[in-house]
Structures are given as structure tokens and as C-alpha cells.
Amino acid sequence: MRFRHIRLREVGLRAAALGAVGALAFATPGLAHSEPSERPAATSSAECTPFRTATADGTEEWGSCLKVALRLSEAPAVGRSARLDIEITGTAARSDVRLDVELPAGLEWQRAPRGLTSTTAASEVPAHRGQLHRAEGRGHAGKEAPWRLSGTVKAVASGTAEIRAVATSADGLDTDSGSVFLTVGAQRSGFGIAARDVHATAPAPAGASRAHTSSAHRPAGPNSGGTSAKSAASEACATGGWGYTDHLGADRVSANTQVRVYDADTKGPHELLASGLTGADGRFRLCFDNTDETGGGQEVYVRFGTENPNWMVRHTRTKRAFTFDTPVAGEVAGGGTVDVGAVRPADAALMRGVEAFDAANTGWNWKPGNCWDAKDSTCRRALINWAPDSTDGTYYSLQSNDVHLAAADPDANILVLHELGHGVMDDVYEDDFPSAPNCSPHYIQRQSSEGCAWTEGMATWFGAAALNDPTFAWPDGRTLDLEDPTWGSTGWENGDTVEGRVLGAMIDLGDSTNEPGDTCSENPAGPMWSTFLGHVSDTFRQYWAHRAQDGHDVGPAALDCLYRNTVDYRS
């Protein structure tokens, strides 16, 4: 499912989604095109033909009737300015558009685009680095008459930054965005955010908590939480905790993260002393032999990595996990313990990567068994590609068996889990992924095909079940209720060729919140998951037949729960 460009009905719109960087023809420097007073009536986005987009595999997913392109004339060093050009194009003759352009702390408007109103407000989103400068306004965009604007951006502090422009149709059904990523320096700046082998840590505030607690902690490998036995005189231990700040500004712990304790030898390669995973509370305790080759104690530091034997969040370009080192502690006395404290990434731009890792951990905790496919004896490792400047998303690749996320995607945990859900289906079905015709583009509330509705609906259900929340959320903060829609719900089409209807039926089968016509309440990780594991179902109808073969409930009450979601298998 590709969420960069999305058409929606009846969705709470609080901002707009992250999109791809683009470059088109632009207007006269420094000027925004004005609109003539005599114009044809604006076209509803429901009447337009979406632009087509393609994943790296060449498979097209979501489409939008709007397209945003940004171009920054240069990457300005601190104290310098650059021109920002923005172009919004539509496939309709003319569309009314709302535009929101965002600058994080470190950048500011020297001159906002003409016709837009600029404001500054505090922000808890880590990537905004404490402050967000916005320029907002309305205009018109069309196929033959794009809306073109320009402004001037000034760099005021060093650091990484994303400039983002978001266009939304007047009816809220279409949105697209463009981004420019840069790294600002005191003397020189550059486009993009460089990948590093190792990143620094910083102290984390006290009181961090688990992001999602509906499922118990499930260790993802040996030595989760580390050893707790008191060390002998010839041994020493290291302890501490790992976490992050999420997209809402809440401090979180990160479980099942790889932990490695090293001796910082000055005369040779650093020696790995012990390794394990963080526990449910994000903490670890690892003990090791404390005899250094020089005769003293070990000079210890700890390295955290966004990986374990069952999943990894890796940099989109380098394909390596993100790693974070603590400072080196002094020599550890025999029988002693060095506490590195509770730490998190020092670079706020990397918080999203750790949040993506923790979202996957939520899916791991929820699903039964010791592998993503409980019937496997050798687990397939889930691979999630992300970078703080990634525009390669959002999709699961059937060719490389990995998830691809755009930079802001981890702000929506269910989006991460949706793409991971595709990977789980691909794993369970042993790469025999169902055919999904008419799936490019596809929409939660609209008809596609039985195969598309099943594969997309199942992936979102995996996320909703893991989070114990029947709500879809996008990185910009928009949400869509997945449980309440029924017959006659505005904007929703009917039947098992609509992914949202398949998804709603599965939610109602497994939840304990019952509405009229919904009296079902079974464990989602029980019969529903068992049937999923035991068969290769190509459609929801086939899944229902497999459920019957397994002896699970397909009686009148269960059929009523499906019918409430406009899926009628009663005859």
C-alpha cells in the first residue's frame, strides 16, 4: 500500500502527507502567479484522474489528482539565504487548493511566498527540533495552469532539516507533498542527510514508558534484558536503558534492541565483551570477563542497534542497521558495574527510525509463535528500509522481500505495521503472494478487486490488531475510523472488493466492542490467525471457506458481523 499520495473521503484532516521531491518548470523568479478574476468553476477531485506513481519495483499504488514539486536554489550555510520555488499541478482543469509549507527550527522565512500567511509555533515532533515555521494559504491549480510560488528561506542554525510543502484539495479528498532535505553547516551546507556508520547517544529523560502495552513483551532473541546474576570478582557488568522520543513528543523505551558491550582498546580493534537485547522496559544488564590485556579493567562503552534476529530497521542506502554508541566509561573495577544510564539518539532526526523499530516490536509482541510465521523452524527476518531523508516509500517489495518507508512514515505506527503485514503474508504464504488486480491505485473505502481488498485489508488488520486500535492514521495526523462504517456510510462503497470492508469485518470478528449486528468477540490471535497460518487464501471469500474447513465459527452470528460491513456471505 503506497500512502504518499492519497484520496480520502470523510477523513479528519489536520495536516497533509509526506511526498516525493520533484522538479518541474517554474515561474518568473521571486513572483507567485496571480489568479485572474474570471475562472471556470473548480473541479471536484472526485471527477479527476489521479497521477500515477510507481514503486522501485515498478508496481503502481496510490494516486492523487495533485502533484507538488519543490526546488531550493542552493543549500544555504548559516546566515545565508536561498530561493524556494513551489509548483502545484492538478489533473483537473482547475482545483481549489490549500497549501501548507513547513520549515523546522534552524530555518526561517526571510520572505514567505506571496499570498501565504506565515506563523511560528512550538513543536514536539523531534524532527522539527522544537519549532515549526509555517506559511499557509489558498490558491488554484490545474493541468494547464499550475500554481507557482516562490519565497526566500534563511538558515539560522546548523543541523539537518526538511522543507515540506503540502497541497490539499478543497474537499479534502486529495493531498500530495514535496520535500527538500538538507544539512546546514556554519560554513558549508549540502542537500540530503549523510549516512553515518555510528551515531552518538544523549541522556534520556526519566519516566519513559512503552508506546503500546496491549500485548505482553515477547523476547526476540536470547539474553533479552541481559543477565542479572551478581558478577564474580574477575567479572564486571554493564547496565543501562535505551529509548526514543516519539512523534508526539512522548518519551518511550525500546525493547528487543540489540545491545553490545565493547572494550575500547587503545592498541587494537575494540573487543566485543557481551551482547544481548533490551528487555520490556528498554533496559539491559550484561556481564563479562573483566581482565584487560594490559592487566587493568575494561574501558567500556555500549552500542545499541536497530536490529535483532527477527527484524531490522536499516538505512535505505547503506542497508545497515542504525547504531548508537555511548561515551567510553573509565576502567571498571573487578566485580563492579558500569551504568551508562538511560540514553536515546542524540540526533533528533533519527528518532523516527527507532520508532519504526518499536512499531515492529508491537507487531512481534502481538503475533503468536517464535517467528513471524509460527510454523517456521527457521525464522525469516523482516527488513525495514528507512532514512531521515528517504523518499523511497511507502511499499513492501515482493522482489526483495523488504519494507520501504518514506522519512515521516514512522509517525504513523499503523502504516509501518501495514507494510510489515504485507511482509508477514509473504512469509506465511512462502512467497506465493495472492494476485491483486485493479490495485493501482487503490483506496480504503472504494472498490478494487477481491485480491486487492484481501491483501490490503489483511495488512491493515494486522496493524490494527497489534495496536488494539481500529483507526488508520497517516504521518500528517489525519485519521480514518475503520470500525464504525456500515451500510450507507458516506463515501464508502460496499462488498468484499473494498479493502476497508474486509478490514472492518475482521475487526468486528475479533473485537469486544459490539454494535448493532455485531455480537462477535473472538481472540484475533486465535482462530482468525490460525486460519491465516494454515492456508494460502487468495481472497477474503476463500479465507472464509478455509475458516469453515478449520472448524471455526462461520455461523449466523459471524455472518451477521460480516454483513454489518457489507460483506454478504449469508447465501
C-alpha positions as CSV (number, residue, x, y, z in Angstrom):
1,M,0.0,0.0,0.0
2,R,1.5,3.3,-1.0
3,F,0.4,6.2,1.1
4,R,2.5,9.1,-0.2
5,H,-0.4,10.2,-2.5
6,I,-3.9,9.6,-1.1
7,R,-7.5,10.3,-1.9
8,L,-9.9,10.3,1.0
9,R,-13.5,10.7,2.0
10,E,-14.8,11.6,5.4
11,V,-11.3,11.8,6.9
12,G,-10.3,14.1,9.7
13,L,-7.7,16.4,8.1
14,R,-5.3,18.0,10.5
15,A,-2.3,18.4,8.1
16,A,-1.1,16.6,5.0
17,A,1.0,13.7,4.0
18,L,4.7,13.4,3.1
19,G,5.6,13.1,-0.5
20,A,8.4,12.9,-3.1
21,V,10.8,15.5,-4.1
22,G,10.2,16.7,-7.7
23,A,11.4,19.3,-10.1
24,L,9.2,20.9,-12.8
25,A,9.2,24.2,-14.8
26,F,8.9,27.3,-12.6
27,A,7.6,30.8,-12.8
28,T,9.5,34.1,-13.0
29,P,12.0,34.3,-10.1
30,G,10.6,35.8,-6.9
31,L,7.0,36.0,-8.1
32,A,3.9,34.0,-7.4
33,H,1.4,33.7,-10.3
34,S,-1.8,35.6,-9.6
35,E,-5.2,34.2,-10.5
36,P,-7.4,36.1,-13.0
37,S,-10.8,37.1,-11.7
38,E,-12.7,35.2,-14.4
39,R,-12.1,31.5,-14.0
40,P,-14.2,28.4,-14.6
41,A,-15.7,26.7,-11.6
42,A,-13.3,24.5,-9.7
43,T,-13.5,20.8,-10.4
44,S,-14.2,18.3,-7.6
45,S,-11.3,15.9,-7.0
46,A,-13.8,13.1,-7.3
47,E,-14.0,13.9,-11.0
48,C,-10.3,13.9,-11.8
49,T,-7.9,11.3,-13.0
50,P,-5.1,10.6,-10.5
51,F,-1.5,10.9,-11.4
52,R,0.2,7.6,-11.4
53,T,3.1,6.7,-9.2
54,A,5.5,3.7,-9.2
55,T,7.5,1.9,-6.6
56,A,11.1,0.9,-7.1
57,D,9.7,-2.5,-8.3
58,G,7.6,-0.7,-10.9
59,T,4.3,-1.5,-9.3
60,E,2.0,1.4,-9.1
61,E,0.0,2.1,-5.9
62,W,-1.7,5.2,-4.7
63,G,-2.6,8.1,-7.0
64,S,-3.5,11.7,-6.4
65,C,-5.1,14.4,-8.5
66,L,-2.5,16.9,-7.2
67,K,1.3,16.9,-7.6
68,V,3.7,19.1,-5.6
69,A,7.3,19.9,-6.6
70,L,9.9,21.9,-4.7
71,R,13.2,23.3,-5.7
72,L,15.7,25.1,-3.5
73,S,18.2,27.2,-5.4
74,E,21.1,26.2,-3.1
75,A,21.7,24.7,0.3
76,P,22.4,27.8,2.4
77,A,25.0,27.9,5.2
78,V,24.2,29.6,8.5
79,G,23.4,33.2,7.8
80,R,22.8,32.8,4.1
81,S,19.5,32.6,2.2
82,A,18.1,30.6,-0.8
83,R,15.2,30.8,-3.1
84,L,12.4,28.2,-2.7
85,D,10.2,27.5,-5.7
86,I,7.0,25.6,-5.3
87,E,4.7,24.3,-8.1
88,I,1.3,22.6,-7.6
89,T,-0.2,20.8,-10.6
90,G,-3.6,19.1,-10.9
91,T,-5.0,16.7,-13.4
92,A,-8.3,18.6,-13.4
93,A,-8.8,21.8,-15.4
94,R,-8.9,23.7,-12.2
95,S,-8.8,22.8,-8.5
96,D,-9.1,24.8,-5.3
97,V,-6.0,24.0,-3.2
98,R,-4.9,24.7,0.3
99,L,-1.1,24.9,0.7
100,D,1.0,24.5,3.8
101,V,4.7,25.0,3.7
102,E,6.8,24.0,6.8
103,L,10.3,24.9,7.9
104,P,11.8,23.4,11.1
105,A,13.9,25.2,13.6
106,G,17.2,26.2,12.0
107,L,15.5,27.6,9.0
108,E,13.1,30.6,8.9
109,W,11.3,32.7,6.3
110,Q,13.2,35.7,5.1
111,R,10.3,36.2,2.7
112,A,7.3,33.9,2.7
113,P,5.7,33.1,-0.7
114,R,3.3,35.8,-1.7
115,G,-0.3,35.1,-0.7
116,L,0.6,32.8,2.2
117,T,0.4,33.7,5.9
118,S,3.4,32.8,8.0
119,T,3.3,31.7,11.7
120,T,5.7,30.2,14.2
121,A,4.8,27.7,16.9
122,A,6.5,25.3,19.3
123,S,6.5,21.7,18.1
124,E,7.1,18.4,19.9
125,V,7.9,16.5,16.8
126,P,11.6,15.6,17.2
127,A,12.5,16.3,13.6
128,H,11.2,19.9,14.0
129,R,13.8,20.5,16.7
130,G,11.4,22.4,18.9
131,Q,9.9,24.9,16.5
132,L,7.9,24.9,13.3
133,H,7.6,27.9,10.8
134,R,4.6,27.6,8.5
135,A,3.3,29.5,5.6
136,E,-0.3,28.8,4.7
137,G,-2.8,29.9,2.1
138,R,-5.2,29.0,-0.7
139,G,-5.0,29.1,-4.5
140,H,-5.9,27.3,-7.7
141,A,-4.0,24.6,-9.6
142,G,-4.8,23.0,-12.9
143,K,-3.5,20.8,-15.7
144,E,-2.7,23.8,-17.9
145,A,-2.3,26.4,-15.2
146,P,-0.1,25.2,-12.3
147,W,0.0,27.3,-9.1
148,R,3.5,28.6,-8.8
149,L,5.0,30.4,-5.9
150,S,8.4,31.4,-4.6
151,G,9.9,32.6,-1.3
152,T,13.2,33.0,0.4
153,V,14.5,30.8,3.2
154,K,17.3,31.7,5.6
155,A,19.4,29.3,7.6
156,V,19.9,30.4,11.2
157,A,21.4,27.3,12.8
158,S,23.3,24.2,11.9
159,G,21.7,20.8,11.7
160,T,19.5,18.6,9.5
161,A,16.3,20.0,8.1
162,E,13.3,19.1,5.9
163,I,11.4,21.7,4.0
164,R,7.9,20.4,3.2
165,A,5.1,21.7,1.1
166,V,1.7,20.1,1.3
167,A,-1.2,20.7,-1.1
168,T,-4.7,19.6,-0.2
169,S,-7.9,19.9,-2.4
170,A,-10.7,22.0,-1.0
171,D,-12.9,18.9,-0.4
172,G,-10.0,17.1,1.4
173,L,-10.1,14.1,-0.9
174,D,-6.6,14.7,-2.4
175,T,-3.3,15.5,-1.0
176,D,0.3,15.5,-2.1
177,S,3.5,16.9,-0.9
178,G,7.1,17.6,-1.8
179,S,10.2,17.7,0.4
180,V,13.7,19.1,0.2
181,F,16.2,17.6,2.7
182,L,19.4,19.4,3.6
183,T,22.2,19.5,6.2
184,V,23.0,23.1,7.3
185,G,26.6,23.9,8.4
186,A,28.3,27.0,9.7
187,Q,30.4,27.4,6.5
188,R,29.0,24.9,4.1
189,S,25.7,23.1,3.6
190,G,24.5,20.3,1.4
191,F,21.4,18.6,0.1
192,G,20.3,15.4,1.8
193,I,21.3,13.9,5.1
194,A,24.5,11.9,5.1
195,A,24.5,8.3,6.4
196,R,27.0,7.5,9.2
197,D,28.4,4.2,10.4
198,V,27.8,5.1,14.1
199,H,25.7,7.8,15.8
200,A,26.0,9.4,19.3
201,T,23.7,8.9,22.2
202,A,22.4,11.5,24.7
203,P,20.8,11.2,28.1
204,A,17.1,10.3,28.0
205,P,14.6,12.0,30.4
206,A,13.3,9.9,33.3
207,G,9.8,8.4,33.1
208,A,9.9,6.9,29.6
209,S,7.2,4.2,29.0
210,R,6.2,1.6,26.5
211,A,4.4,3.0,23.5
212,H,1.9,0.1,23.2
213,T,1.0,-2.1,26.1
214,S,-1.9,-4.2,24.9
215,S,0.4,-7.3,24.3
216,A,2.9,-8.7,26.7
217,H,6.6,-8.4,25.9
218,R,7.9,-11.3,23.7
219,P,11.7,-11.7,23.6
220,A,13.0,-11.5,20.0
221,G,16.2,-13.4,20.8
222,P,18.4,-14.8,23.5
223,N,19.5,-12.8,26.5
224,S,16.7,-10.3,26.3
225,G,17.2,-7.9,29.1
226,G,20.6,-9.5,29.8
227,T,21.9,-11.4,32.8
228,S,21.1,-10.3,36.3
229,A,23.4,-12.6,38.4
230,K,25.9,-10.8,40.6
231,S,29.3,-10.8,38.9
232,A,32.4,-12.5,40.3
233,A,35.5,-10.5,41.3
234,S,37.0,-11.3,37.9
235,E,33.9,-10.1,36.1
236,A,32.2,-6.9,35.6
237,C,28.8,-5.8,34.3
238,A,27.3,-3.0,32.2
239,T,23.7,-1.8,32.6
240,G,21.5,1.0,31.2
241,G,18.5,1.7,29.1
242,W,17.5,2.6,25.5
243,G,14.7,4.7,24.2
244,Y,13.5,7.5,21.9
245,T,11.1,10.4,21.7
246,D,8.0,9.6,19.6
247,H,6.3,11.8,17.0
248,L,4.0,13.2,19.7
249,G,6.9,14.2,22.0
250,A,6.4,11.3,24.4
251,D,9.5,9.6,25.8
252,R,9.4,5.8,25.1
253,V,11.5,2.8,25.9
254,S,12.6,0.5,23.1
255,A,12.5,-3.3,23.8
256,N,14.3,-6.0,21.8
257,T,17.0,-3.7,20.6
258,Q,20.5,-5.1,20.1
259,V,23.0,-4.2,22.8
260,R,26.7,-4.8,22.5
261,V,29.3,-4.0,25.2
262,Y,32.8,-3.2,23.9
263,D,36.2,-2.7,25.4
264,A,37.7,0.5,23.9
265,D,41.2,-0.9,23.4
266,T,43.8,1.7,22.5
267,K,46.2,-0.7,20.9
268,G,44.0,-2.6,18.6
269,P,40.4,-3.4,17.5
270,H,37.7,-2.8,20.1
271,E,36.8,-6.1,21.7
272,L,33.2,-7.3,22.0
273,L,32.7,-8.3,25.6
274,A,29.0,-9.2,25.7
275,S,25.8,-8.9,23.7
276,G,22.0,-9.2,24.2
277,L,18.7,-7.4,23.7
278,T,16.9,-4.8,25.8
279,G,14.0,-6.1,27.9
280,A,10.4,-5.0,28.1
281,D,11.5,-1.8,29.9
282,G,14.2,-1.0,27.5
283,R,16.9,-1.9,30.0
284,F,19.7,-4.4,29.9
285,R,22.4,-5.9,32.2
286,L,25.3,-7.8,30.6
287,C,28.3,-9.3,32.4
288,F,31.7,-10.1,31.0
289,D,35.2,-11.1,31.9
290,N,37.0,-8.0,33.2
291,T,40.6,-8.9,32.6
292,D,42.1,-6.5,30.1
293,E,45.2,-7.5,28.1
294,T,47.1,-4.6,29.8
295,G,46.2,-6.0,33.2
296,G,43.6,-3.4,34.2
297,G,39.9,-3.4,33.9
298,Q,37.9,-3.0,30.7
299,E,37.2,0.5,29.4
300,V,33.6,0.0,28.4
301,Y,31.1,1.6,26.0
302,V,27.8,0.3,24.8
303,R,26.5,0.2,21.2
304,F,22.7,0.0,20.5
305,G,21.5,-1.2,17.1
306,T,18.1,-1.2,15.4
307,E,18.2,-4.9,14.8
308,N,17.7,-8.4,16.4
309,P,17.4,-11.9,14.9
310,N,13.8,-11.3,13.7
311,W,13.7,-7.7,12.3
312,M,16.0,-4.8,11.4
313,V,15.4,-1.2,10.6
314,R,18.2,-0.3,8.2
315,H,19.3,2.7,6.3
316,T,17.7,2.9,2.9
317,R,21.0,3.5,1.1
318,T,23.6,1.6,3.2
319,K,21.4,-1.3,4.1
320,R,23.0,-1.3,7.6
321,A,21.2,-1.0,10.9
322,F,21.4,2.3,12.7
323,T,23.9,2.1,15.6
324,F,24.4,4.4,18.5
325,D,27.4,4.5,20.9
326,T,27.6,5.7,24.5
327,P,30.7,7.6,25.7
328,V,33.6,5.4,27.0
329,A,33.5,4.8,30.7
330,G,36.7,4.6,32.8
331,E,38.1,1.2,33.8
332,V,35.6,-1.0,35.5
333,A,36.7,-2.5,38.8
334,G,36.5,-6.2,39.3
335,G,33.1,-7.2,40.4
336,G,31.8,-3.7,39.6
337,T,29.1,-2.5,37.3
338,V,29.1,0.5,34.9
339,D,25.8,2.1,34.4
340,V,25.6,4.1,31.1
341,G,22.2,5.4,32.2
342,A,19.1,5.7,30.1
343,V,20.0,7.1,26.7
344,R,18.5,7.8,23.3
345,P,19.7,9.1,19.9
346,A,21.5,12.4,20.2
347,D,20.3,13.4,16.7
348,A,16.6,14.1,16.8
349,A,16.3,13.3,13.0
350,L,16.9,9.6,13.9
351,M,14.1,9.2,16.4
352,R,11.7,8.1,13.7
353,G,13.9,5.2,12.8
354,V,13.9,4.0,16.4
355,E,10.1,4.5,16.5
356,A,9.7,2.3,13.3
357,F,11.7,-0.4,15.1
358,D,9.5,-0.1,18.1
359,A,6.4,-0.3,15.9
360,A,7.6,-3.6,14.5
361,N,8.2,-4.7,18.1
362,T,4.5,-4.1,18.7
363,G,3.6,-6.5,15.9
364,W,6.1,-9.0,17.2
365,N,4.6,-8.9,20.7
366,W,1.1,-9.5,19.3
367,K,1.6,-12.3,16.8
368,P,1.7,-15.9,18.2
369,G,4.8,-18.1,18.0
370,N,8.5,-17.6,17.8
371,C,8.7,-16.5,14.2
372,W,6.5,-14.1,12.1
373,D,5.2,-17.4,10.7
374,A,4.6,-19.6,13.7
375,K,5.0,-22.7,11.6
376,D,8.6,-21.9,10.5
377,S,11.5,-23.7,12.1
378,T,13.9,-21.1,10.7
379,C,12.6,-17.5,11.0
380,R,12.6,-15.1,8.1
381,R,14.0,-11.7,9.2
382,A,11.8,-8.7,8.5
383,L,13.8,-5.9,6.8
384,I,12.6,-2.3,7.0
385,N,14.3,0.3,5.0
386,W,14.2,3.9,6.3
387,A,16.3,7.0,6.3
388,P,15.8,10.5,7.7
389,D,15.7,11.8,4.1
390,S,14.0,8.9,2.4
391,T,11.6,9.4,-0.4
392,D,11.6,5.7,-1.2
393,G,8.2,4.7,0.2
394,T,5.7,3.6,1.1
395,Y,5.5,0.0,0.0
396,Y,6.6,-3.7,0.5
397,S,8.7,-5.2,-2.2
398,L,7.8,-8.6,-3.4
399,Q,11.1,-8.8,-5.3
400,S,13.5,-8.0,-2.4
401,N,11.1,-9.0,0.5
402,D,11.5,-5.8,2.4
403,V,9.6,-2.8,3.6
404,H,10.4,0.7,2.2
405,L,9.4,3.7,4.3
406,A,9.5,7.4,3.5
407,A,11.1,9.8,6.1
408,A,7.9,10.7,8.0
409,D,6.2,7.3,7.8
410,P,7.1,6.1,11.3
411,D,4.9,9.0,12.6
412,A,2.1,6.6,11.8
413,N,2.8,3.3,13.6
414,I,-0.1,1.6,11.8
415,L,1.4,2.5,8.5
416,V,4.7,0.8,9.5
417,L,2.7,-2.3,10.6
418,H,0.6,-2.3,7.4
419,E,3.7,-2.7,5.3
420,L,5.1,-5.2,7.7
421,G,1.8,-7.0,7.4
422,H,2.4,-7.5,3.7
423,G,5.8,-9.0,4.6
424,V,4.2,-11.3,7.1
425,M,1.7,-12.5,4.5
426,D,4.5,-13.0,2.0
427,D,6.4,-15.0,4.7
428,V,3.4,-17.2,5.7
429,Y,2.4,-17.9,2.1
430,E,6.1,-18.8,1.3
431,D,6.3,-16.1,-1.4
432,D,3.1,-17.2,-3.1
433,F,1.6,-13.8,-2.7
434,P,-2.0,-13.5,-4.0
435,S,-2.8,-11.8,-7.3
436,A,-4.3,-8.3,-6.6
437,P,-5.8,-6.9,-9.8
438,N,-7.0,-3.3,-10.1
439,C,-4.8,-2.4,-7.1
440,S,-3.0,0.6,-8.7
441,P,-4.3,2.9,-7.3
442,H,-6.4,1.6,-4.5
443,Y,-8.4,3.2,-1.7
444,I,-9.6,2.0,1.7
445,Q,-13.2,3.0,1.0
446,R,-13.5,2.1,-2.7
447,Q,-13.9,-1.0,-4.8
448,S,-10.8,-2.6,-6.3
449,S,-10.8,-6.4,-6.6
450,E,-11.2,-9.4,-4.3
451,G,-7.5,-10.0,-4.3
452,C,-6.6,-6.4,-3.7
453,A,-9.2,-5.9,-1.0
454,W,-7.9,-9.1,0.8
455,T,-4.2,-8.4,0.7
456,E,-4.6,-4.7,1.6
457,G,-7.3,-5.3,4.2
458,M,-5.4,-8.1,5.9
459,A,-2.2,-6.0,6.1
460,T,-4.1,-3.1,7.8
461,W,-5.9,-5.6,10.1
462,F,-2.6,-6.9,11.3
463,G,-1.6,-3.4,12.3
464,A,-5.0,-2.6,13.9
465,A,-4.9,-5.8,15.9
466,A,-1.4,-5.3,17.1
467,L,-2.1,-1.8,18.2
468,N,-5.6,-2.7,19.5
469,D,-6.9,0.4,17.8
470,P,-9.4,0.3,14.9
471,T,-8.1,3.6,13.5
472,F,-6.0,4.3,10.5
473,A,-3.6,7.2,10.8
474,W,-1.3,8.9,8.4
475,P,2.0,10.6,9.2
476,D,0.5,14.0,9.0
477,G,-2.1,13.3,11.7
478,R,-5.2,12.5,9.6
479,T,-7.2,9.6,10.8
480,L,-9.9,7.3,9.5
481,D,-12.2,5.2,11.7
482,L,-12.2,1.6,10.4
483,E,-14.8,0.1,12.7
484,D,-18.0,2.2,12.6
485,P,-18.7,2.4,8.8
486,T,-21.6,0.2,7.7
487,W,-24.3,0.2,5.1
488,G,-24.9,3.7,3.8
489,S,-21.8,5.3,5.4
490,T,-20.8,8.4,3.3
491,G,-18.0,7.8,0.9
492,W,-17.8,4.0,1.5
493,E,-18.5,1.5,-1.3
494,N,-19.8,-2.0,-0.5
495,G,-18.7,-5.6,-0.7
496,D,-15.6,-7.8,-0.4
497,T,-13.9,-5.9,-3.2
498,V,-13.5,-2.9,-0.8
499,E,-10.4,-3.3,1.4
500,G,-12.0,-1.3,4.2
501,R,-15.0,-3.6,4.3
502,V,-12.8,-6.7,4.5
503,L,-10.8,-4.9,7.2
504,G,-13.9,-3.9,9.1
505,A,-15.3,-7.4,9.0
506,M,-12.1,-8.8,10.5
507,I,-12.0,-6.1,13.2
508,D,-15.6,-6.8,14.2
509,L,-15.0,-10.6,14.3
510,G,-12.2,-10.1,16.9
511,D,-13.1,-7.0,18.9
512,S,-15.1,-6.8,22.1
513,T,-16.8,-3.5,21.1
514,N,-20.2,-4.6,19.7
515,E,-22.5,-2.5,17.6
516,P,-26.0,-3.5,16.2
517,G,-25.4,-6.6,14.1
518,D,-22.0,-7.3,15.6
519,T,-22.0,-9.7,18.5
520,C,-18.7,-11.4,17.7
521,S,-15.8,-11.3,20.1
522,E,-13.1,-13.9,19.5
523,N,-9.4,-13.6,20.1
524,P,-7.8,-12.1,16.9
525,A,-4.7,-14.1,17.5
526,G,-6.7,-17.3,17.9
527,P,-8.9,-18.8,15.2
528,M,-8.5,-15.9,12.8
529,W,-4.7,-16.1,12.9
530,S,-4.7,-19.9,12.8
531,T,-6.7,-20.0,9.6
532,F,-4.3,-17.4,8.1
533,L,-1.3,-19.5,9.0
534,G,-2.8,-22.8,7.7
535,H,-3.8,-21.8,4.2
536,V,-2.9,-19.7,1.2
537,S,-6.1,-17.7,0.8
538,D,-6.3,-15.6,-2.4
539,T,-9.4,-13.7,-1.4
540,F,-11.4,-13.0,1.7
541,R,-14.1,-15.3,0.4
542,Q,-11.6,-18.1,0.2
543,Y,-10.3,-17.2,3.6
544,W,-13.8,-17.6,4.9
545,A,-14.1,-21.1,3.3
546,H,-10.8,-22.0,4.8
547,R,-12.1,-20.8,8.2
548,A,-15.0,-23.2,7.8
549,Q,-12.7,-26.1,6.9
550,D,-10.8,-25.4,10.1
551,G,-14.0,-25.8,12.1
552,H,-14.1,-22.2,13.3
553,D,-17.3,-20.2,13.6
554,V,-19.0,-19.3,10.3
555,G,-22.5,-19.4,11.7
556,P,-25.3,-16.8,11.6
557,A,-23.7,-14.5,14.2
558,A,-20.4,-14.5,12.4
559,L,-22.1,-13.9,9.1
560,D,-24.0,-11.0,10.7
561,C,-20.7,-9.4,11.7
562,L,-19.6,-9.6,8.1
563,Y,-22.9,-8.3,6.8
564,R,-22.7,-5.3,9.0
565,N,-19.6,-4.5,7.0
566,T,-21.5,-5.0,3.7
567,V,-19.9,-8.4,3.1
568,D,-22.8,-10.7,2.4
569,Y,-21.9,-14.4,2.5
570,R,-25.2,-15.5,4.0
571,S,-26.3,-17.5,1.0
